[in-house]
Amino acid sequence: MAQDPAPPPTPKPDGKAEREARLAAALRANLRKRKAQARAREAPPGPAAKPERQG
């Protein structure tokens, strides 16, 4: 009987590609965080905000 051929070896992940993927994910997370901060600065103060002291 003939033996089944061995499956092809799985290619090792490329270190450069992994690094680029991690960097891209970090950049996306950073951009989301910065956008959230910008929206919070632009939003009108909510009822929890303390009124400015007058006089």
C-alpha positions in Angstrom: 0.0 0.0 0.0 1.1 3.5 -0.7 1.5 5.9 2.1 -0.3 9.2 2.1 2.2 12.0 1.4 3.1 14.1 4.4 1.2 17.5 4.5 3.4 20.4 3.4 5.1 22.1 6.3 3.3 25.1 7.6 5.2 28.2 6.8 6.7 29.9 9.9 5.2 33.3 10.5 7.4 36.1 9.1 8.8 38.2 11.9 8.5 41.4 9.8 4.9 40.7 8.9 4.1 40.0 12.6 5.7 43.2 13.7 3.9 45.2 11.0 0.6 43.6 12.1 1.2 44.5 15.8 2.2 48.0 14.8 -0.9 48.5 12.7 -3.1 47.3 15.5 -1.4 49.6 18.0 -1.8 52.6 15.6 -5.5 51.8 15.2 -6.0 51.6 18.9 -4.1 54.9 19.4 -6.2 56.6 16.8 -9.5 55.4 18.4 -8.3 56.7 21.8 -7.3 60.1 20.4 -10.6 60.5 18.6 -12.5 59.7 21.7 -10.5 62.3 23.6 -11.1 64.9 20.9 -14.9 64.1 21.0 -14.9 64.5 24.8 -13.2 67.9 24.6 -15.7 69.1 21.9 -18.8 67.8 23.7 -20.7 70.3 25.8 -20.3 69.7 29.6 -22.8 67.4 31.0 -25.0 67.8 34.1 -22.2 66.3 36.2 -19.9 69.2 35.3 -19.5 71.7 38.1 -20.7 75.2 37.1 -18.1 77.9 37.0 -17.9 80.0 40.1 -19.1 83.5 39.5 -18.0 86.5 41.5 
